[in-house]
């Protein structure tokens, strides 16, 4: 993989959006979950360090199985020093390289960091020939932070030059207003990034990415968020459930201060994902119970298995209540007016006016320009997991293609479990199962409680995506005319593409399942097989769905008109 002059990654399998991530049988049934994911119920602390840190587990969920490594091996101390000295505001409160726009010149001098690619193969677990993937991931995090800071430092300088009431980028003033608005569809808001990544960063970054099976650019999981935290008290029970106990390892602007908006933006995501162990368990158990009902539909077991399905779905619902409660704290943890500052450093290359000709990774890819998508919360696996469980159909269009391409930026283990759940739900036809109340299409004896549970899970997908749209609207759209999100998707139309799909599905299921009619009969005093609580919940949910479909359409039309989209 490594030559004396060039590094070439694998044939970028992480960007093949049509190719399955993991092999599954072409004909059902699929292998059982325990066969494919034998470590799911193991104590995460017992897993070898040669195992992917993001191995999905019933305890740690989509977070790493151990706390992320924050101290690098001695040979990589120059990298650690650069990463620590890089932020606009360092841990000790003094200005770092990005505060004075000195990072690029320092890297270009060759004095601060040499090419350490050859040292990566030495990162073996003592007494074995296996790489320590936790250290590999920590190095990927730090090199990708450094790469983004280097490439986007000129954009940071351009962005700061547009502010009249702050003469230096390390000013303590955060609620700054641009002196002029950015012209529609051009890059003057940020200018241009650097189009060349030096070999001292590019070569090791590409090699590390190749080992991990992800693109060589900053990602949500392996870099910016999910492998970028430590805790104040590691002995505290449920240490990650206490937001105040979490700290960042790396930051671009003021994120090493836990009260800053940059810290709040990242820590809120970590606080949400910390709850995904029970969410995964609920989803997997639901699929396995439906599978049992499909394969052994004996009357004596049907009622018992149906009750197990309801219990598992209830676990999904209760976990999502906690996750969404943590998500709602974003408004206070990270102030919308501050977002445009640190956002500068998480843009990617793909579809960005900042990099019209891509970026050359020196010594890699035959020195041909590359394009990779930027860090995005859309790469989180919570909602894709629920999309799979519920078989939410997405429209066939270029916006959905971006959604599919984002899959390749997740850790391999997350891609694997999402692939399995998608395949298993397809095999079991879960959307049909729940819509028909657990009976065959056209059959009798539909259990409307299953329909209610299904719609309530869909409602969490809706509310999560609606809140994400609110974030995009308040943090970005109202504060910038820049047309592209950090991940390279259109800022106005991409999120509504997915949100509209789930709103449409909810209305369809409500009608086709007979639930709408049952709720209507209850309203007229005729009675039905629903509790008063279920009837009230469904009325409230569907009223919100109806209102949001209209409101979303109006907002998208308005913002598209304002931007000439």
Residue, then its C-alpha position, 0 to 999 in steps of 0.5 A: x500500500x505504501x511506496x517510497x513516494x506515493x500512497x494509494x488507498x484501496x479502490x475507495x469502497x467507502x464511496x460505492x453507494x450501490x455496493x452492500x457494505x457487508x455480505x448477506x445471503x441473496x436469499x432469506x433468511x439472513x444469518x442470525x444477528x448473534x452470528x454476524x455480531x458476536x460481540x454485541x452483548x459482551x462487556x466492551x472492556x473485554x474486547x481486544x484493542x485490535x477490534x474496531x473501537x466502534x464495534x456496536x455493543x448493547x452497552x456503548x451503542x454507537x460510541x467507542x467501546x472504550x474512552x477515546x485515546x487522548x495521549x498519542x505514542x511518543x513518536x507522534x508527540x509533534x502531532x499532538x503538540x500541533x493539535x493542542x496548539x492549533x485552536x483559536x483558544x487553547x486549553x490554557x486560554x491563550x491564543x493558538x495558531x489559528x488565532x494568528x493564521x500561523x498554522x499553514x506557514x508553520x506546516x509549510x516550513x516543515x519544522x513542526x511535523x515530519x512525515x511519520x507514515x512509516x511509524x504507523x505499522x509499528x503501532x502493534x499491540x505488545x506481543x502480537x502482530x495486530x495493530x492497536x485500532x484505538x491508537x490508529x483511530x486517535x491518530x486519524x482524529x488528530x491528523x484529520x483535525x490538522x488537515x481541516x485546519x490547514x485547508x480551511x485556515x484561509x477561509x477562517x481568515x476571510x470569514x473574520x475579515x468580514x466582521x467589523x466589531x472584532x479585529x482579532x479572531x481570538x476576541x472573546x466576543x462571539x455574537x459578531x455580525x458580518x459587515x456585508x451579506x454574502x452574494x447568492x451562490x458564490x464563495x466570498x463569504x469564506x473565500x477559497x481554501x488551500x488546494x494542496x495538503x502537504x505529505x506530512x499530513x496527507x500520507x499518514x492520513x490516507x494510510x490511517x483511513x485505509x486501515x479503518x476503511x473510511x475516507x481520508x477526511x474529517x468524519x463525524x464518528x472517527x474524528x469530530x464528535x464520537x472519538x473526540x471526548x473524555x470525561x472528568x470522572x471516569x469512575x462515575x456511574x453512567x459517566x456519559x449520561x451526565x453532560x457536565x462530566x464530558x469534555x472535548x479532546x480536540x477543537x478548532x475555535x473555543x471548544x476546549x472551554x466546556x461552556x463554549x458553543x463549539x463544545x456544546x455543539x459537539x458534546x450534545x451529539x455525544x450526550x445523545x449517542x451515549x443512549x444508543x446501547x438500549x436503542x440498538x437492543x430494542x431495534x434488534x429484539x424487535x426484528x428478532x421477535x418479528x422473525x420468530x413470529x414469521x417462522x413459528x406462527x403457532x397460535x400458542x406462541x403468537x400472543x407471547x411473541x406479540x407481547x415481546x414485540x411491543x416490549x421491544x418497541x416500547x424500549x425504542x420509544x423510551x430511549x428515543x424520548x431520552x435522546x430527543x430530550x438531550x437533543x433539545x438541549x442544543x439550543x442552550x448548549x450551543x447558541x445559534x449566533x455562534x455557529x458560523x464561527x467554528x462551522x468554517x472548519x468542518x466543511x468538506x471538499x465535495x460540492x464546495x465553492x471553497x475547493x473548486x478544483x478539489x484538493x491534491x493530497x501530496x504523495x497520494x492518489x497519483x497527486x490527482x485532486x480529490x473530493x471528500x464530503x465534510x463532517x456532518x451530523x447527518x452521518x449519525x446512525x440513530x435515525x438511519x437505524x430507525x429508518x431501517x426498522x420502519x422501512x421508511x421509503x425515500x424518493x429516488x432523486x439526487x438528494x437521496x443519493x447523497x444520503x446513501x453516499x454518507x453511509x461510507x463515512x461511518x465506521x465499518x462496524x456501524x455500516x455493517x449493523x445498519x446493513x444487517x438491519x436494513x436487510x433483515x427489515x426487508x426480509x421481514x417486511x416490517x412496514x407491512x407487518x406493522x401497518x397490518x397490525x401483525x397479520x397477513x395482508x387482508x387477514x383479520x384480527x389486526x392488533x391496532x396497538x402494533x400500528x400505534x407503536x409503529x406510528x409512534x416510532x415514526x413520530x420520533x423519526x419525524x420529530x428528530x428530523x424536524x428539529x434538525x431542520x429547525x437547527x439548519x434554519x436557525x443556525x445556518x439559513x437565517x445567518x448565511x447565504x452560503x448555499x451548501x451544508x458542511x457535508x456538501x448537500x444543498x442547504x435548503x432542500x436536503x433535509x426536507x427531502x427526508x422529512x417529507x418522506x416520513x411525513x408522507x409515510x405516517x399519513x399513509x399508514x394512518x389511513x391504510x391501517x384502519x387506525x384513522x377510522x378507528x380513532x374517528x369511531x372513538x370520537x363519535x362514541x362508537x368505541x374501538x380496540x384502542x385505549x383512550x391514551x392511544x386515541x389521544x396520542x394518535x390525534x395529537x401526532x397526526x395533527x402535528x403531521x398535517x400542520x408540519x407538511x404545510x409549514x415545511x412546504x411553505x418554508x422551503x418555497x420561501x428560502x428557495x425563492x430568497x436564494x434563487x434555488 
